[in-house]
Amino acid sequence: MGSFKIGGIVLSSAFKRPSTRLYPTVPRKWQDNTRGHVEIDPEQCILCGICSKKCPADALTVDKAARTWTIDRMSCVQCRSCVESCPKQCLVMKNEYTSPNVKKVIDTVNIPEKVKKEE
């Protein structure tokens, strides 16, 4: 009796399309709420350091003296805490796939000094 059930399953699945997508030829469509990687708009950043204080993995470092914003990509857990806590909304979570890497990736962004407008 059990072999009839298995035979029915095999025959029905033989005429169906595969439930997986052909990955290299058919790219994945990312949803809006997918977590990807953190990006910064250096023109908007005021070097307040709130993002580094809110980061649970200590992946962010803000150096006011050197005017740099640094992220350790291998330590970042994509929790989005830094993006939500940024007062200037200069951080965004890009929902793009980040390929795995065996090397430690640390990105440093130089923040330009703000030019005061004279009236």
N, CA, C and O atoms as a printed pandas DataFrame, in Angstrom:
     atom_number atom_name residue_name chain_id  residue_number  x_coord  y_coord  z_coord
0              1         N          MET        A               1    0.821   -1.196    0.000
1              2        CA          MET        A               1    0.000    0.000    0.000
2              3         C          MET        A               1    0.869    1.266    0.000
3              4         O          MET        A               1    0.545    2.251   -0.664
4              5         N          GLY        A               2    1.987    1.224    0.763
5              6        CA          GLY        A               2    2.874    2.373    0.847
6              7         C          GLY        A               2    3.566    2.659   -0.469
7              8         O          GLY        A               2    3.877    3.811   -0.772
8              9         N          SER        A               3    3.813    1.610   -1.261
9             10        CA          SER        A               3    4.500    1.818   -2.531
10            11         C          SER        A               3    3.605    2.544   -3.527
11            12         O          SER        A               3    4.111    3.240   -4.407
12            13         N          PHE        A               4    2.277    2.398   -3.411
13            14        CA          PHE        A               4    1.366    3.131   -4.290
14            15         C          PHE        A               4    1.402    4.633   -3.993
15            16         O          PHE        A               4    1.310    5.455   -4.905
16            17         N          LYS        A               5    1.536    4.982   -2.703
17            18        CA          LYS        A               5    1.631    6.399   -2.344
18            19         C          LYS        A               5    2.922    7.001   -2.881
19            20         O          LYS        A               5    2.933    8.102   -3.432
20            21         N          ILE        A               6    3.998    6.264   -2.712
21            22        CA          ILE        A               6    5.289    6.762   -3.193
22            23         C          ILE        A               6    5.271    6.883   -4.710
23            24         O          ILE        A               6    5.781    7.858   -5.262
24            25         N          GLY        A               7    4.687    5.898   -5.386
25            26        CA          GLY        A               7    4.594    5.940   -6.843
26            27         C          GLY        A               7    3.777    7.124   -7.314
27            28         O          GLY        A               7    4.119    7.762   -8.310
28            29         N          GLY        A               8    2.689    7.428   -6.598
29            30        CA          GLY        A               8    1.870    8.587   -6.949
30            31         C          GLY        A               8    2.623    9.886   -6.784
31            32         O          GLY        A               8    2.496   10.790   -7.610
32            33         N          ILE        A               9    3.407    9.988   -5.725
33            34        CA          ILE        A               9    4.204   11.197   -5.478
34            35         C          ILE        A               9    5.259   11.368   -6.560
35            36         O          ILE        A               9    5.468   12.472   -7.063
36            37         N          VAL        A              10    5.925   10.269   -6.918
37            38        CA          VAL        A              10    6.969   10.331   -7.948
38            39         C          VAL        A              10    6.362   10.737   -9.289
39            40         O          VAL        A              10    6.923   11.584   -9.984
40            41         N          LEU        A              11    5.240   10.154   -9.658
41            42        CA          LEU        A              11    4.616   10.486  -10.934
42            43         C          LEU        A              11    4.108   11.930  -10.966
43            44         O          LEU        A              11    4.236   12.614  -11.982
44            45         N          SER        A              12    3.537   12.385   -9.865
45            46        CA          SER        A              12    3.027   13.759   -9.863
46            47         C          SER        A              12    4.167   14.779   -9.891
47            48         O          SER        A              12    4.031   15.831  -10.516
48            49         N          SER        A              13    5.276   14.489   -9.231
49            50        CA          SER        A              13    6.394   15.435   -9.234
50            51         C          SER        A              13    7.187   15.378  -10.533
51            52         O          SER        A              13    7.930   16.311  -10.838
52            53         N          ALA        A              14    7.049   14.316  -11.297
53            54        CA          ALA        A              14    7.769   14.205  -12.566
54            55         C          ALA        A              14    7.232   15.190  -13.586
55            56         O          ALA        A              14    7.968   15.582  -14.492
56            57         N          PHE        A              15    5.988   15.601  -13.475
57            58        CA          PHE        A              15    5.388   16.491  -14.463
58            59         C          PHE        A              15    5.224   17.931  -13.972
59            60         O          PHE        A              15    4.606   18.747  -14.655
60            61         N          LYS        A              16    5.769   18.248  -12.798
61            62        CA          LYS        A              16    5.701   19.611  -12.260
62            63         C          LYS        A              16    7.008   20.334  -12.526
63            64         O          LYS        A              16    8.048   19.714  -12.752
64            65         N          ARG        A              17    6.935   21.645  -12.495
65            66        CA          ARG        A              17    8.143   22.454  -12.598
66            67         C          ARG        A              17    8.886   22.406  -11.272
67            68         O          ARG        A              17    8.262   22.184  -10.234
68            69         N          PRO        A              18   10.200   22.607  -11.274
69            70        CA          PRO        A              18   10.935   22.594  -10.010
70            71         C          PRO        A              18   10.521   23.776   -9.132
71            72         O          PRO        A              18   10.189   24.851   -9.632
72            73         N          SER        A              19   10.547   23.559   -7.836
73            74        CA          SER        A              19   10.141   24.626   -6.922
74            75         C          SER        A              19   11.281   25.597   -6.627
75            76         O          SER        A              19   11.063   26.626   -5.988
76            77         N          THR        A              20   12.480   25.286   -7.078
77            78        CA          THR        A              20   13.617   26.188   -6.903
78            79         C          THR        A              20   13.838   26.979   -8.180
79            80         O          THR        A              20   13.360   26.600   -9.249
80            81         N          ARG        A              21   14.571   28.091   -8.059
81            82        CA          ARG        A              21   14.859   28.886   -9.247
82            83         C          ARG        A              21   16.263   28.544   -9.742
83            84         O          ARG        A              21   17.108   28.097   -8.967
84            85         N          LEU        A              22   16.500   28.752  -10.998
85            86        CA          LEU        A              22   17.814   28.501  -11.584
86            87         C          LEU        A              22   18.693   29.700  -11.256
87            88         O          LEU        A              22   18.686   30.689  -11.988
88            89         N          TYR        A              23   19.452   29.623  -10.159
89            90        CA          TYR        A              23   20.089   30.790   -9.554
90            91         C          TYR        A              23   20.954   31.632  -10.484
91            92         O          TYR        A              23   20.689   32.830  -10.592
92            93         N          PRO        A              24   21.933   31.117  -11.140
93            94        CA          PRO        A              24   22.763   32.074  -11.895
94            95         C          PRO        A              24   22.004   32.777  -13.018
95            96         O          PRO        A              24   22.283   33.937  -13.321
96            97         N          THR        A              25   21.060   32.095  -13.630
97            98        CA          THR        A              25   20.355   32.714  -14.747
98            99         C          THR        A              25   19.149   33.522  -14.304
99           100         O          THR        A              25   18.801   34.507  -14.955
100          101         N          VAL        A              26   18.506   33.134  -13.222
101          102        CA          VAL        A              26   17.337   33.852  -12.711
102          103         C          VAL        A              26   17.731   34.490  -11.379
103          104         O          VAL        A              26   17.790   33.793  -10.366
104          105         N          PRO        A              27   18.004   35.806  -11.355
105          106        CA          PRO        A              27   18.427   36.435  -10.094
106          107         C          PRO        A              27   17.286   36.503   -9.090
107          108         O          PRO        A              27   16.110   36.521   -9.451
108          109         N          ARG        A              28   17.668   36.540   -7.827
109          110        CA          ARG        A              28   16.682   36.611   -6.749
110          111         C          ARG        A              28   16.122   38.022   -6.666
111          112         O          ARG        A              28   16.846   39.002   -6.840
112          113         N          LYS        A              29   14.834   38.113   -6.400
113          114        CA          LYS        A              29   14.197   39.414   -6.186
114          115         C          LYS        A              29   14.156   39.672   -4.687
115          116         O          LYS        A              29   13.524   38.926   -3.938
116          117         N          TRP        A              30   14.831   40.727   -4.253
117          118        CA          TRP        A              30   14.909   41.047   -2.842
118          119         C          TRP        A              30   13.662   41.806   -2.415
119          120         O          TRP        A              30   13.163   42.660   -3.148
120          121         N          GLN        A              31   13.164   41.490   -1.230
121          122        CA          GLN        A              31   12.013   42.177   -0.661
122          123         C          GLN        A              31   12.468   43.504   -0.053
123          124         O          GLN        A              31   13.658   43.695    0.195
124          125         N          ASP        A              32   11.543   44.406    0.184
125          126        CA          ASP        A              32   11.884   45.717    0.744
126          127         C          ASP        A              32   12.440   45.624    2.160
127          128         O          ASP        A              32   13.264   46.449    2.553
128          129         N          ASN        A              33   12.003   44.635    2.927
129          130        CA          ASN        A              33   12.448   44.531    4.315
130          131         C          ASN        A              33   13.644   43.598    4.484
131          132         O          ASN        A              33   13.955   43.201    5.607
132          133         N          THR        A              34   14.315   43.243    3.402
133          134        CA          THR        A              34   15.493   42.390    3.480
134          135         C          THR        A              34   16.657   43.176    4.059
135          136         O          THR        A              34   16.884   44.331    3.697
136          137         N          ARG        A              35   17.380   42.549    4.948
137          138        CA          ARG        A              35   18.560   43.198    5.515
138          139         C          ARG        A              35   19.756   42.908    4.624
139          140         O          ARG        A              35   19.965   41.775    4.191
140          141         N          GLY        A              36   20.532   43.939    4.359
141          142        CA          GLY        A              36   21.685   43.790    3.485
142          143         C          GLY        A              36   22.939   44.292    4.151
143          144         O          GLY        A              36   23.481   43.622    5.031
144          145         N          HIS        A              37   23.410   45.447    3.756
145          146        CA          HIS        A              37   24.592   46.027    4.376
146          147         C          HIS        A              37   24.383   47.526    4.575
147          148         O          HIS        A              37   23.577   48.156    3.890
148          149         N          VAL        A              38   25.117   48.072    5.518
149          150        CA          VAL        A              38   24.971   49.475    5.914
150          151         C          VAL        A              38   25.797   50.357    4.982
151          152         O          VAL        A              38   26.961   50.070    4.701
152          153         N          GLU        A              39   25.186   51.417    4.518
153          154        CA          GLU        A              39   25.863   52.427    3.701
154          155         C          GLU        A              39   25.677   53.786    4.365
155          156         O          GLU        A              39   24.699   54.013    5.078
156          157         N          ILE        A              40   26.627   54.686    4.122
157          158        CA          ILE        A              40   26.584   56.011    4.730
158          159         C          ILE        A              40   26.637   57.082    3.647
159          160         O          ILE        A              40   27.283   56.911    2.613
160          161         N          ASP        A              41   25.949   58.183    3.903
161          162        CA          ASP        A              41   26.053   59.380    3.077
162          163         C          ASP        A              41   26.979   60.326    3.833
163          164         O          ASP        A              41   26.539   60.974    4.783
164          165         N          PRO        A              42   28.246   60.427    3.440
165          166        CA          PRO        A              42   29.207   61.217    4.216
166          167         C          PRO        A              42   28.901   62.708    4.248
167          168         O          PRO        A              42   29.360   63.407    5.151
168          169         N          GLU        A              43   28.144   63.202    3.293
169          170        CA          GLU        A              43   27.804   64.621    3.264
170          171         C          GLU        A              43   26.845   64.993    4.394
171          172         O          GLU        A              43   26.860   66.130    4.866
172          173         N          GLN        A              44   26.011   64.045    4.833
173          174        CA          GLN        A              44   25.013   64.316    5.863
174          175         C          GLN        A              44   25.512   64.022    7.279
175          176         O          GLN        A              44   24.946   64.527    8.248
176          177         N          CYS        A              45   26.556   63.218    7.408
177          178        CA          CYS        A              45   27.030   62.768    8.727
178          179         C          CYS        A              45   27.611   63.937    9.529
179          180         O          CYS        A              45   28.371   64.750    9.002
180          181         N          ILE        A              46   27.238   64.005   10.817
181          182        CA          ILE        A              46   27.738   65.057   11.702
182          183         C          ILE        A              46   28.707   64.496   12.746
183          184         O          ILE        A              46   29.106   65.207   13.668
184          185         N          LEU        A              47   29.089   63.213   12.602
185          186        CA          LEU        A              47   30.031   62.538   13.501
186          187         C          LEU        A              47   29.579   62.576   14.961
187          188         O          LEU        A              47   30.385   62.819   15.859
188          189         N          CYS        A              48   28.299   62.338   15.190
189          190        CA          CYS        A              48   27.769   62.381   16.553
190          191         C          CYS        A              48   28.143   61.124   17.346
191          192         O          CYS        A              48   28.265   61.183   18.569
192          193         N          GLY        A              49   28.323   60.003   16.669
193          194        CA          GLY        A              49   28.729   58.773   17.336
194          195         C          GLY        A              49   27.603   57.953   17.924
195          196         O          GLY        A              49   27.866   56.943   18.576
196          197         N          ILE        A              50   26.364   58.346   17.719
197          198        CA          ILE        A              50   25.233   57.595   18.265
198          199         C          ILE        A              50   25.162   56.209   17.626
199          200         O          ILE        A              50   24.815   55.234   18.293
200          201         N          CYS        A              51   25.487   56.120   16.344
201          202        CA          CYS        A              51   25.431   54.824   15.654
202          203         C          CYS        A              51   26.409   53.830   16.282
203          204         O          CYS        A              51   26.078   52.654   16.435
204          205         N          SER        A              52   27.596   54.283   16.643
205          206        CA          SER        A              52   28.569   53.365   17.242
206          207         C          SER        A              52   28.175   52.970   18.664
207          208         O          SER        A              52   28.503   51.874   19.118
208          209         N          LYS        A              53   27.471   53.860   19.367
209          210        CA          LYS        A              53   27.013   53.518   20.720
210          211         C          LYS        A              53   25.859   52.522   20.684
211          212         O          LYS        A              53   25.742   51.685   21.578
212          213         N          LYS        A              54   25.007   52.600   19.665
213          214        CA          LYS        A              54   23.847   51.710   19.558
214          215         C          LYS        A              54   24.191   50.352   18.951
215          216         O          LYS        A              54   23.394   49.420   19.053
216          217         N          CYS        A              55   25.353   50.221   18.324
217          218        CA          CYS        A              55   25.736   48.977   17.650
218          219         C          CYS        A              55   26.024   47.886   18.685
219          220         O          CYS        A              55   26.962   48.028   19.469
220          221         N          PRO        A              56   25.238   46.794   18.708
221          222        CA          PRO        A              56   25.458   45.750   19.701
222          223         C          PRO        A              56   26.714   44.919   19.437
223          224         O          PRO        A              56   27.216   44.261   20.348
224          225         N          ALA        A              57   27.224   44.940   18.218
225          226        CA          ALA        A              57   28.392   44.131   17.875
226          227         C          ALA        A              57   29.685   44.943   17.875
227          228         O          ALA        A              57   30.749   44.402   17.574
228          229         N          ASP        A              58   29.612   46.214   18.202
229          230        CA          ASP        A              58   30.764   47.124   18.153
230          231         C          ASP        A              58   31.447   47.096   16.793
231          232         O          ASP        A              58   32.675   47.090   16.709
232          233         N          ALA        A              59   30.662   47.078   15.746
233          234        CA          ALA        A              59   31.204   47.044   14.391
234          235         C          ALA        A              59   31.488   48.438   13.856
235          236         O          ALA        A              59   32.215   48.579   12.872
236          237         N          LEU        A              60   30.933   49.472   14.479
237          238        CA          LEU        A              60   31.105   50.847   14.016
238          239         C          LEU        A              60   32.049   51.624   14.926
239          240         O          LEU        A              60   32.038   51.460   16.146
240          241         N          THR        A              61   32.865   52.475   14.303
241          242        CA          THR        A              61   33.753   53.355   15.044
242          243         C          THR        A              61   33.685   54.737   14.410
243          244         O          THR        A              61   33.835   54.878   13.197
244          245         N          VAL        A              62   33.461   55.744   15.225
245          246        CA          VAL        A              62   33.425   57.130   14.754
246          247         C          VAL        A              62   34.569   57.871   15.425
247          248         O          VAL        A              62   34.648   57.930   16.652
248          249         N          ASP        A              63   35.461   58.441   14.607
249          250        CA          ASP        A              63   36.598   59.195   15.123
250          251         C          ASP        A              63   36.416   60.653   14.723
251          252         O          ASP        A              63   36.586   61.015   13.559
252          253         N          LYS        A              64   36.067   61.483   15.698
253          254        CA          LYS        A              64   35.805   62.897   15.413
254          255         C          LYS        A              64   37.078   63.642   15.044
255          256         O          LYS        A              64   37.054   64.517   14.179
256          257         N          ALA        A              65   38.195   63.304   15.694
257          258        CA          ALA        A              65   39.446   64.012   15.430
258          259         C          ALA        A              65   39.937   63.758   14.002
259          260         O          ALA        A              65   40.372   64.685   13.318
260          261         N          ALA        A              66   39.867   62.513   13.559
261          262        CA          ALA        A              66   40.319   62.167   12.204
262          263         C          ALA        A              66   39.211   62.330   11.167
263          264         O          ALA        A              66   39.465   62.225    9.967
264          265         N          ARG        A              67   37.971   62.588   11.626
265          266        CA          ARG        A              67   36.799   62.740   10.777
266          267         C          ARG        A              67   36.585   61.509    9.894
267          268         O          ARG        A              67   36.429   61.604    8.676
268          269         N          THR        A              68   36.583   60.338   10.566
269          270        CA          THR        A              68   36.368   59.086    9.846
270          271         C          THR        A              68   35.235   58.290   10.483
271          272         O          THR        A              68   34.990   58.381   11.686
272          273         N          TRP        A              69   34.562   57.525    9.666
273          274        CA          TRP        A              69   33.506   56.595   10.071
274          275         C          TRP        A              69   33.932   55.232    9.554
275          276         O          TRP        A              69   34.125   55.059    8.350
276          277         N          THR        A              70   34.083   54.256   10.453
277          278        CA          THR        A              70   34.613   52.952   10.088
278          279         C          THR        A              70   33.631   51.862   10.466
279          280         O          THR        A              70   33.038   51.893   11.544
280          281         N          ILE        A              71   33.462   50.894    9.568
281          282        CA          ILE        A              71   32.610   49.744    9.839
282          283         C          ILE        A              71   33.390   48.466    9.552
283          284         O          ILE        A              71   34.035   48.327    8.512
284          285         N          ASP        A              72   33.313   47.543   10.499
285          286        CA          ASP        A              72   33.895   46.213   10.341
286          287         C          ASP        A              72   32.794   45.312    9.792
287          288         O          ASP        A              72   31.916   44.877   10.538
288          289         N          ARG        A              73   32.838   45.034    8.508
289          290        CA          ARG        A              73   31.768   44.288    7.837
290          291         C          ARG        A              73   31.620   42.872    8.368
291          292         O          ARG        A              73   30.521   42.318    8.339
292          293         N          MET        A              74   32.705   42.274    8.852
293          294        CA          MET        A              74   32.633   40.899    9.356
294          295         C          MET        A              74   31.998   40.837   10.744
295          296         O          MET        A              74   31.512   39.781   11.150
296          297         N          SER        A              75   31.995   41.945   11.472
297          298        CA          SER        A              75   31.383   41.977   12.802
298          299         C          SER        A              75   29.936   42.446   12.764
299          300         O          SER        A              75   29.169   42.162   13.685
300          301         N          CYS        A              76   29.557   43.153   11.722
301          302        CA          CYS        A              76   28.198   43.694   11.622
302          303         C          CYS        A              76   27.187   42.560   11.496
303          304         O          CYS        A              76   27.359   41.648   10.687
304          305         N          VAL        A              77   26.132   42.626   12.305
305          306        CA          VAL        A              77   25.102   41.584   12.302
306          307         C          VAL        A              77   23.831   42.044   11.592
307          308         O          VAL        A              77   22.802   41.374   11.682
308          309         N          GLN        A              78   23.885   43.159   10.898
309          310        CA          GLN        A              78   22.769   43.718   10.124
310          311         C          GLN        A              78   21.500   43.844   10.958
311          312         O          GLN        A              78   20.416   43.483   10.500
312          313         N          CYS        A              79   21.628   44.347   12.165
313          314        CA          CYS        A              79   20.477   44.476   13.061
314          315         C          CYS        A              79   19.694   45.761   12.803
315          316         O          CYS        A              79   18.549   45.886   13.239
316          317         N          ARG        A              80   20.293   46.703   12.107
317          318        CA          ARG        A              80   19.651   47.962   11.730
318          319         C          ARG        A              80   19.525   48.962   12.888
319          320         O          ARG        A              80   18.828   49.968   12.749
320          321         N          SER        A              81   20.169   48.713   14.002
321          322        CA          SER        A              81   20.100   49.635   15.141
322          323         C          SER        A              81   20.759   50.971   14.818
323          324         O          SER        A              81   20.274   52.021   15.239
324          325         N          CYS        A              82   21.846   50.935   14.084
325          326        CA          CYS        A              82   22.549   52.171   13.743
326          327         C          CYS        A              82   21.705   53.031   12.802
327          328         O          CYS        A              82   21.684   54.256   12.923
328          329         N          VAL        A              83   21.021   52.394   11.879
329          330        CA          VAL        A              83   20.192   53.126   10.913
330          331         C          VAL        A              83   19.019   53.800   11.619
331          332         O          VAL        A              83   18.684   54.946   11.319
332          333         N          GLU        A              84   18.403   53.096   12.546
333          334        CA          GLU        A              84   17.244   53.638   13.255
334          335         C          GLU        A              84   17.621   54.740   14.235
335          336         O          GLU        A              84   16.808   55.620   14.518
336          337         N          SER        A              85   18.847   54.701   14.756
337          338        CA          SER        A              85   19.235   55.683   15.769
338          339         C          SER        A              85   19.910   56.923   15.193
339          340         O          SER        A              85   20.134   57.882   15.931
340          341         N          CYS        A              86   20.239   56.941   13.922
341          342        CA          CYS        A              86   20.942   58.077   13.328
342          343         C          CYS        A              86   20.015   59.302   13.270
343          344         O          CYS        A              86   18.953   59.233   12.652
344          345         N          PRO        A              87   20.401   60.423   13.903
345          346        CA          PRO        A              87   19.529   61.592   13.919
346          347         C          PRO        A              87   19.432   62.297   12.566
347          348         O          PRO        A              87   18.436   62.970   12.300
348          349         N          LYS        A              88   20.433   62.161   11.716
349          350        CA          LYS        A              88   20.437   62.813   10.407
350          351         C          LYS        A              88   19.989   61.894    9.276
351          352         O          LYS        A              88   19.924   62.323    8.124
352          353         N          GLN        A              89   19.681   60.639    9.588
353          354        CA          GLN        A              89   19.302   59.635    8.593
354          355         C          GLN        A              89   20.337   59.547    7.456
355          356         O          GLN        A              89   19.984   59.440    6.282
356          357         N          CYS        A              90   21.614   59.595    7.837
357          358        CA          CYS        A              90   22.660   59.463    6.823
358          359         C          CYS        A              90   23.047   57.998    6.607
359          360         O          CYS        A              90   23.778   57.688    5.667
360          361         N          LEU        A              91   22.568   57.099    7.463
361          362        CA          LEU        A              91   22.817   55.671    7.294
362          363         C          LEU        A              91   21.598   55.009    6.675
363          364         O          LEU        A              91   20.463   55.304    7.049
364          365         N          VAL        A              92   21.836   54.125    5.739
365          366        CA          VAL        A              92   20.757   53.360    5.112
366          367         C          VAL        A              92   21.170   51.895    5.061
367          368         O          VAL        A              92   22.357   51.574    5.021
368          369         N          MET        A              93   20.183   51.018    5.062
369          370        CA          MET        A              93   20.424   49.586    4.938
370          371         C          MET        A              93   20.084   49.192    3.511
371          372         O          MET        A              93   18.911   49.105    3.147
372          373         N          LYS        A              94   21.097   48.955    2.712
373          374        CA          LYS        A              94   20.898   48.537    1.321
374          375         C          LYS        A              94   20.500   47.070    1.315
375          376         O          LYS        A              94   21.146   46.250    1.967
376          377         N          ASN        A              95   19.452   46.735    0.593
377          378        CA          ASN        A              95   19.020   45.345    0.557
378          379         C          ASN        A              95   19.615   44.641   -0.658
379          380         O          ASN        A              95   18.900   44.131   -1.521
380          381         N          GLU        A              96   20.933   44.631   -0.697
381          382        CA          GLU        A              96   21.676   43.962   -1.757
382          383         C          GLU        A              96   22.486   42.836   -1.140
383          384         O          GLU        A              96   22.894   42.908    0.019
384          385         N          TYR        A              97   22.709   41.817   -1.913
385          386        CA          TYR        A              97   23.462   40.664   -1.436
386          387         C          TYR        A              97   24.928   41.018   -1.301
387          388         O          TYR        A              97   25.509   41.611   -2.211
388          389         N          THR        A              98   25.527   40.669   -0.195
389          390        CA          THR        A              98   26.950   40.852    0.017
390          391         C          THR        A              98   27.603   39.485   -0.065
391          392         O          THR        A              98   27.273   38.586    0.709
392          393         N          SER        A              99   28.511   39.329   -0.984
393          394        CA          SER        A              99   29.127   38.019   -1.161
394          395         C          SER        A              99   30.018   37.680    0.033
395          396         O          SER        A              99   30.637   38.571    0.616
396          397         N          PRO        A             100   30.088   36.406    0.399
397          398        CA          PRO        A             100   30.924   36.005    1.516
398          399         C          PRO        A             100   32.401   36.253    1.213
399          400         O          PRO        A             100   32.825   36.229    0.058
400          401         N          ASN        A             101   33.161   36.487    2.255
401          402        CA          ASN        A             101   34.570   36.786    2.090
402          403         C          ASN        A             101   35.352   36.093    3.181
403          404         O          ASN        A             101   34.852   35.935    4.295
404          405         N          VAL        A             102   36.567   35.678    2.885
405          406        CA          VAL        A             102   37.408   35.041    3.889
406          407         C          VAL        A             102   38.345   36.042    4.558
407          408         O          VAL        A             102   38.964   35.738    5.578
408          409         N          LYS        A             103   38.442   37.235    3.979
409          410        CA          LYS        A             103   39.277   38.273    4.560
410          411         C          LYS        A             103   38.425   39.231    5.374
411          412         O          LYS        A             103   37.250   39.443    5.072
412          413         N          LYS        A             104   39.024   39.806    6.406
413          414        CA          LYS        A             104   38.317   40.775    7.227
414          415         C          LYS        A             104   38.184   42.081    6.455
415          416         O          LYS        A             104   39.177   42.655    6.008
416          417         N          VAL        A             105   36.949   42.540    6.303
417          418        CA          VAL        A             105   36.682   43.740    5.516
418          419         C          VAL        A             105   36.335   44.886    6.462
419          420         O          VAL        A             105   35.346   44.826    7.194
420          421         N          ILE        A             106   37.153   45.916    6.437
421          422        CA          ILE        A             106   36.915   47.110    7.239
422          423         C          ILE        A             106   36.879   48.293    6.286
423          424         O          ILE        A             106   37.871   48.612    5.630
424          425         N          ASP        A             107   35.718   48.939    6.219
425          426        CA          ASP        A             107   35.548   50.099    5.349
426          427         C          ASP        A             107   35.666   51.368    6.171
427          428         O          ASP        A             107   35.032   51.508    7.217
428          429         N          THR        A             108   36.487   52.293    5.685
429          430        CA          THR        A             108   36.659   53.592    6.339
430          431         C          THR        A             108   36.219   54.680    5.374
431          432         O          THR        A             108   36.662   54.730    4.226
432          433         N          VAL        A             109   35.337   55.553    5.858
433          434        CA          VAL        A             109   34.823   56.653    5.050
434          435         C          VAL        A             109   35.284   57.956    5.683
435          436         O          VAL        A             109   35.079   58.183    6.875
436          437         N          ASN        A             110   35.903   58.802    4.885
437          438        CA          ASN        A             110   36.312   60.128    5.352
438          439         C          ASN        A             110   35.120   61.070    5.237
439          440         O          ASN        A             110   34.496   61.184    4.181
440          441         N          ILE        A             111   34.822   61.736    6.332
441          442        CA          ILE        A             111   33.703   62.671    6.371
442          443         C          ILE        A             111   34.243   64.066    6.076
443          444         O          ILE        A             111   35.109   64.559    6.799
444          445         N          PRO        A             112   33.740   64.711    5.015
445          446        CA          PRO        A             112   34.244   66.055    4.702
446          447         C          PRO        A             112   33.796   67.069    5.746
447          448         O          PRO        A             112   32.732   66.940    6.352
448          449         N          GLU        A             113   34.628   68.067    5.936
449          450        CA          GLU        A             113   34.306   69.117    6.890
450          451         C          GLU        A             113   33.209   70.003    6.309
451          452         O          GLU        A             113   33.210   70.315    5.118
452          453         N          LYS        A             114   32.286   70.398    7.157
453          454        CA          LYS        A             114   31.163   71.227    6.723
454          455         C          LYS        A             114   31.655   72.659    6.507
455          456         O          LYS        A             114   32.383   73.220    7.326
456          457         N          VAL        A             115   31.241   73.220    5.397
457          458        CA          VAL        A             115   31.578   74.602    5.082
458          459         C          VAL        A             115   30.419   75.466    5.557
459          460         O          VAL        A             115   29.276   75.271    5.141
460          461         N          LYS        A             116   30.719   76.419    6.427
461          462        CA          LYS        A             116   29.677   77.306    6.942
462          463         C          LYS        A             116   29.369   78.370    5.884
463          464         O          LYS        A             116   30.264   78.967    5.287
464          465         N          LYS        A             117   28.097   78.575    5.682
465          466        CA          LYS        A             117   27.671   79.580    4.702
466          467         C          LYS        A             117   27.693   80.957    5.346
467          468         O          LYS        A             117   27.155   81.174    6.432
468          469         N          GLU        A             118   28.331   81.872    4.642
469          470        CA          GLU        A             118   28.386   83.251    5.147
470          471         C          GLU        A             118   27.239   84.035    4.542
471          472         O          GLU        A             118   26.941   83.907    3.354
472          473         N          GLU        A             119   26.607   84.836    5.357
473          474        CA          GLU        A             119   25.445   85.614    4.882
474          475         C          GLU        A             119   25.807   87.050    4.710
475          476         O          GLU        A             119   24.963   87.856    4.319
